[in-house]
Amino acid sequence: MHGPLLLLLLVAAALVSAAVAVRRGSWTVCEYVAHFAPDTLDVRPANAMGLPPIRVIAVRASSFATLVTFELSLPSSLDTTPLCPPPSALLHPPAFTPSPLSLHPLSLRQRPSLVSASSAPVAANNSVKFKHRSPLPLQQGVQHAHDALALSGAAIKVAIIDTGVYYLHPALGAGFGPGFKISFGSDLVGDAFGTNSNYTPIPDNDPFDNCSADSHGTHVAGIIAANTFSIPSDVASLDQTDFVPTFDFVGVAPNVSLGMFRVFGCNGSTQSDVIAHAIYLACEQGAQVINLSIGGGPAFSDDDGVQANGSSESEQEVDALAATLVSRGGCFVMASAGNDGAAGPFVTGNPGNALGAISVASFDGSSAPYSTILFNGTAFPYALAHSNSSFADGQILDIVINDPNAESSDTLDDGCSTGKSATILRPGQSLLLRWGNASICGSAKRCAFAFRSGASACILYGNNEDMAAIAGAPEIPGIFISRSAGLALLASSRPLQLEITFQQALFPIPTADTLSVFSSAGLDPMLALKPDLGGIGGSVYSTLSPYAAEQLGFHEGYGVMSGTSMAAPFVAGVAALVLEARRGLNITFPILRALLQNGALPREVFERKGLLMNAAYQGAGMVDAVAAATARAVVLPSSFALNDTADLAAGLSFTIFNLEEGVGVYRVGVVAAATAFPFLAGDDYVQDQVNVAMNDSLPATVAFSLFSGGPSWVPELQVTVGPYQSVKVYLTVTPPASSVSPIYSGYLTVVASSTNATIHVPYAGLAVPSYAALPVWSRRSPSLMRRILAPFLLNQTHTRVAVDFASTGIYPTASLVPMQAYQTVNSTAGLYVLALAAQTSRNASIRIYGYDVDMARAGFNGSSALLSLHDLAFASGSSGMGLPASWMPMPRTTFSASQGVGGATVYLWRGFAWNDGFEGGEIRVPEGVYGVEFQAAKAFGGHDVVSSELFRVVY
């Protein structure tokens, strides 16, 4: 069976389904998107025999495609809720006349999530005494591109698809339309779209946003094109927000013609058809670069759609398909890789994984403005809690340490208990807590702990060098202080007092020029090399709307935010500079990607001098504006995905194109990068990043030749290329041998003898004999059991597990003692199901098979059915309907859920199952003997199957 899934399943585990069933009274409504050729005008529902009535919701036409969003209504009752059929069922017979090119489920797209935010706190008055207006430095060749190359993005059109923009901001031109900096775009949805499940768009031609709480689109717009230097110091305040910046800055491409296509309302999510249409409209209106700071979660780049003619080209989610299609028309999509770095590798998602998109990782900037606290005369940065930021300028905080040993013992749950601090606090004292693993408990719970303990303020200090954004608790004010400030407090023998100030200062970032810890890592599920490259996304100062500034507790219309959402517009701005520099040339998507990747600078692992970060994490490295704009040679292809050892890409070669009038002489070589170890010995579950080792062991062996068959292969060679000519270089790669399936990587280097300019071409592969041999369903994970599942089951069921490792299967009790052959179980109480997705699968299911039972008499269509599951985290005492164990695709899970990756969990099976077509709703299986089978498609073909022992069901 091909194409997107049959239905939504197990939302709590963040396993994304392809089609969502929405209950409306006595009907279940299923929503899809049909993709037609652009000139298709007369589209009619076919109303074919066997198909329920079709209602067209929206027709969105562009010069690239006609998108028809439609719904099916299936009758339901209080006892029976039918679920949505797969798109393949709507092609044969066809749902429309004419038949669409492809059908896709209508998918939700979550609102972009920022990793951190900070700026100046709200002052008691509108004082600007600290407005020293220091200029912020531009990085990665951007300043040189502006000054020496006179590049600014002039005459280049860049479109942003986001939450809208506060275009009245003076740094963004203070207007909208022809003649303004933000000159084109529209609102595709309206303010209320996405709120309270309202997905009825009310579009207009005005992409204005002064209602979103984080001003995401406005911040993105500022990174690309803001300019504060022209703002006078006496500029009038708007909505009581100060638009005189403490620090002046310009965007990466300040003279581009900027467009905004608003696809999110004031709150909530959007949908894939809206994003796809926005991509088409942006390109139709002349955008050469499109920024999509949207996405996340592991996904196949060629998945989730079904095409009528069987071609795989557009078997994508409809917005990922749009990114691929417009790239062929000269519109280049830059998309954020995602903020799931904590989950470890294999988590980049769509639309960045699309074949025609550039997936952007995040690197930390060199410095950022932060408000300051003073301790013993030394200034440290801090960030306000969003829930309560009611500090006064000059306020003195008396500090009490909750756990003096939290640092030395690397405590990650300081303040996560439901009780009070063991330390006695006097009235007016503030409690210092060590920040740890947010998935254990966040700032709200920790600051609530401080409030219960009698603290007047909650102070969290970092367990690493990142400045986190915190919510805190509404009862007491809270701040997050830097790790260095926390360590200074711990080391002091004097009374601990902090002074809060509202003065901002520019602080160096200790992790500057290294990969941001939140940046999602590849490889993608097909072992393609994603992300493609990176930009500055950690601690970026940019524009905010007045509403967002107020919501965030800021006094200025500016703030520091972090995320791959910030890195993508940095790269989009650089792409605009490159297109400006190459104006008049026929720049195709492969060439633009090559210019950006060839000139990028691979970065080192933090605090590991000389060890380049694995290419599956950073792609080609940090984009460099000057190198990309002035390159005198191009290497294609600009990256290599080497697959696994069994499927190692054969016949490898690259071509050096000399763009100069003179002869080019190049030295070809290779430099190894860090090897990443996603698996522990004896453990088949992908580790989260804190447990992924990075070292210089097990590099691949790479050799070159000017002839496809050799006869000799050398580690280095010299290549001479005539003016405007090209030469092909052949290479062989011998992967390292390992029993723990590491990701090896490195960079081919092409160094021009005349300038010493170095082109880097990343490569990466998985050192496993056969990727297809790796299990999709985890069979043995001691780490997952010890860290997550055993504590979870103890908390939920008060039962201690009796085994040392987690393994996919069905278990009679919460102790997870394996099922014995023909064991009798009472399924009314519930059996425990571990569906541990160690890899992302195109489709997966859990089926129950009857052996001495006439399942048809109970209402089943055959002798097997899909298990109906409840997530134990939400199912205690619940008697509601479960959801069918069917995923398409099934993203891999991780130890603790992050923005786009679900956490491993435990499910309950209470004796019910679903037919494949979902006829009859949820049906209880009759008493008798059964077996359960876990099935999952493997990325390179074949299936992974886990079968249970046979057992007898009684009630």
HELIX and SHEET records of a PDB file:
HELIX    1   1 VAL A   11  ALA A   13  5                                   3    
HELIX    2   2 PRO A   87  LEU A   90  5                                   4    
HELIX    3   3 VAL A  142  ASP A  147  1                                   6    
HELIX    4   4 PRO A  170  LEU A  172  5                                   3    
HELIX    5   5 HIS A  216  ALA A  225  1                                  10    
HELIX    6   6 SER A  272  GLU A  284  1                                  13    
HELIX    7   7 VAL A  318  SER A  327  1                                  10    
HELIX    8   8 GLY A  341  ALA A  343  5                                   3    
HELIX    9   9 SER A  443  ARG A  452  1                                  10    
HELIX   10  10 ARG A  483  ALA A  491  1                                   9    
HELIX   11  11 PRO A  546  LEU A  552  1                                   7    
HELIX   12  12 THR A  564  ALA A  581  1                                  18    
HELIX   13  13 PHE A  589  ASN A  598  1                                  10    
HELIX   14  14 ALA A  615  GLN A  618  1                                   4    
HELIX   15  15 ALA A  625  THR A  630  1                                   6    
HELIX   16  16 GLN A  689  ASN A  691  5                                   3    
HELIX   17  17 TYR A  771  ALA A  773  5                                   3    
HELIX   18  18 PRO A  782  LEU A  784  1                                   3    
HELIX   19  19 MET A  785  LEU A  789  3                                   5    
HELIX   20  20 ALA A  790  THR A  797  1                                   8    
HELIX   21  21 MET A  855  ALA A  858  5                                   4    
HELIX   22  22 LEU A  872  ALA A  875  1                                   4    
SHEET    1   A 4 ALA A  21  ARG A  24  0                                        
SHEET    2   A 4 TRP A  27  PHE A  36 -1                                        
SHEET    3   A 4 THR A  66  PRO A  75 -1                                        
SHEET    4   A 4 ILE A  54  ALA A  61 -1                                        
SHEET    1   B 4 ALA A  21  ARG A  24  0                                        
SHEET    2   B 4 TRP A  27  PHE A  36 -1                                        
SHEET    3   B 4 SER A 102  PRO A 105 -1                                        
SHEET    4   B 4 VAL A 306  GLN A 307 -1                                        
SHEET    1   C 2 ARG A  44  PRO A  45  0                                        
SHEET    2   C 2 PHE A  96  THR A  97 -1                                        
SHEET    1   D 2 LEU A 108  ARG A 109  0                                        
SHEET    2   D 2 THR A 270  GLN A 271 -1                                        
SHEET    1   E 3 SER A 116  SER A 118  0                                        
SHEET    2   E 3 TYR A 558  SER A 562 -1                                        
SHEET    3   E 3 VAL A 540  THR A 543 -1                                        
SHEET    1   F 2 SER A 134  PRO A 135  0                                        
SHEET    2   F 2 PHE A 247  ASP A 248  1                                        
SHEET    1   G 7 ILE A 182  ASP A 187  0                                        
SHEET    2   G 7 SER A 257  ARG A 262  1                                        
SHEET    3   G 7 LYS A 157  ASP A 162  1                                        
SHEET    4   G 7 VAL A 289  LEU A 292  1                                        
SHEET    5   G 7 PHE A 332  SER A 336  1                                        
SHEET    6   G 7 ALA A 357  ASP A 364  1                                        
SHEET    7   G 7 LEU A 533  GLY A 538  1                                        
SHEET    1   H 8 SER A 367  PHE A 375  0                                        
SHEET    2   H 8 THR A 378  LEU A 384 -1                                        
SHEET    3   H 8 GLY A 478  ILE A 481 -1                                        
SHEET    4   H 8 ALA A 457  TYR A 461  1                                        
SHEET    5   H 8 GLN A 429  ARG A 434  1                                        
SHEET    6   H 8 ILE A 396  ILE A 401  1                                        
SHEET    7   H 8 GLN A 497  PRO A 508 -1                                        
SHEET    8   H 8 SER A 367  PHE A 375 -1                                        
SHEET    1   I 4 ALA A 633  LEU A 636  0                                        
SHEET    2   I 4 SER A 653  ASN A 658 -1                                        
SHEET    3   I 4 SER A 726  THR A 734 -1                                        
SHEET    4   I 4 THR A 701  SER A 705 -1                                        
SHEET    1   J 5 PHE A 640  ALA A 641  0                                        
SHEET    2   J 5 THR A 758  LEU A 766  1                                        
SHEET    3   J 5 ILE A 743  ALA A 752 -1                                        
SHEET    4   J 5 GLY A 664  ALA A 672 -1                                        
SHEET    5   J 5 LEU A 717  VAL A 721 -1                                        
SHEET    1   K 2 THR A 675  PHE A 677  0                                        
SHEET    2   K 2 ALA A 693  ASN A 695 -1                                        
SHEET    1   L 6 GLY A 809  TYR A 811  0                                        
SHEET    2   L 6 LEU A 831  LEU A 834 -1                                        
SHEET    3   L 6 TYR A 907  TRP A 914 -1                                        
SHEET    4   L 6 SER A 864  ASP A 871 -1                                        
SHEET    5   L 6 ALA A 844  GLY A 850 -1                                        
SHEET    6   L 6 SER A 886  TRP A 887 -1                                        
SHEET    1   M 4 GLY A 809  TYR A 811  0                                        
SHEET    2   M 4 LEU A 831  LEU A 834 -1                                        
SHEET    3   M 4 TYR A 907  TRP A 914 -1                                        
SHEET    4   M 4 GLU A 922  ARG A 924 -1                                        
SHEET    1   N 5 GLY A 809  TYR A 811  0                                        
SHEET    2   N 5 LEU A 831  LEU A 834 -1                                        
SHEET    3   N 5 TYR A 907  TRP A 914 -1                                        
SHEET    4   N 5 SER A 864  ASP A 871 -1                                        
SHEET    5   N 5 LEU A 883  PRO A 884 -1                                        
SHEET    1   O 7 GLY A 809  TYR A 811  0                                        
SHEET    2   O 7 LEU A 831  LEU A 834 -1                                        
SHEET    3   O 7 TYR A 907  TRP A 914 -1                                        
SHEET    4   O 7 SER A 864  ASP A 871 -1                                        
SHEET    5   O 7 ALA A 844  GLY A 850 -1                                        
SHEET    6   O 7 GLY A 928  ALA A 937 -1                                        
SHEET    7   O 7 HIS A 943  SER A 947 -1                                        
SHEET    1   P 8 GLY A 809  TYR A 811  0                                        
SHEET    2   P 8 LEU A 831  LEU A 834 -1                                        
SHEET    3   P 8 TYR A 907  TRP A 914 -1                                        
SHEET    4   P 8 SER A 864  ASP A 871 -1                                        
SHEET    5   P 8 ALA A 844  GLY A 850 -1                                        
SHEET    6   P 8 GLY A 928  ALA A 937 -1                                        
SHEET    7   P 8 PHE A 951  VAL A 954 -1                                        
SHEET    8   P 8 GLN A 823  ASN A 826  1                                        
END                                                                             
